[in-house]
Amino acid sequence: MTKKIRRIIGVSALIIGTLIFIYLGAISVWGEIEASFFNSMLRSDEPLDALRCPTVITTNEIGAVYGEFYNSFDRTAEMEIRTYISDGYVTLMNEVINNFTLPPGETEIVKVQFTADDAAYDRLVMVRMHQMKRRPFPYRNASCGIVVVNLPFLTGSQFLIAMISLGVALSAGGISLWALNARPIVWRRRRAFWAMIIFSITALIITITSLLDQWLLAIILLVIWILMGISMLWLLDFFSGKKLIDEGMNDEGDKKNG
């Protein structure tokens, strides 16, 4: 196997690894955007920051969303939390109402469970939690979308860990394989090397920002990532009619080593 073929394999592994990151970011952003239209007739001036949702669940998993409510006021509040979860369709939903007394300085956690059967399109569980106006608390609400993955032998957390690990392994391994077979590292190849590192790190950051519900930032980074990818392919001579992943140098060294 020549060095040129090893470099091609390395770049291919890098691309697959970064596409895994983009896939994770894409399903997370898709879930959040879809859920933002679910049960959205009522609007609040500020979002309900208390809502916590998983990004992914699997088909045999029982998932849960949480709302953590802290009373920072000096009076007791009679709280009412209404949670709506899709019931197999976008237009159908289940309602869960939690009423509780929240003394000053105390915290109450509301937990609402769901399963993959609640998913709309068989792929997305949509949730909206309403904190009803109860003095001194204002009305607030927030939504989230949980993507259903058909892997019954894993949990959602295990799926995310496995996919991120695979993406890191392929990206790092691909860059390493390319670098080991791109010697001598002359100026243009050095630029390509750093471009690949930044390209893969940006894809990982897209995944992280998406999982942290910063989907607007993730979309901006995705546009930047695409432009970086085009630039990187040009540096690697993917668009050159003479040589692939080379820099105008002949491959005499490859022939000798082959």
Buried (B, 14 or more C-beta within 10 A) or exposed (E): EBBBBBBBBBBBBBBBBBBBBBBBBBBBBBBBEBBBEBBEEEEBEEEBEBBBBBBBBBBEBEBBBBBEBEBEEEEEBEBBBBBBBBBBEBEEBEEBEBEEEBEEEEEBEBEBEBBBEBBBEEBBBBBBBBBBEBEEBEBBBBBBBBBBBEBEEBBBBBBBEEBBEBBBEBBBBBBEBBBEBBEEEEEBBEBBBEBBBEBBEBBBBBBBBBBEBBBEBBBEBBEEBEEBBEBBBEBBBEEEEEEBBBBEEEBEEBEEEE
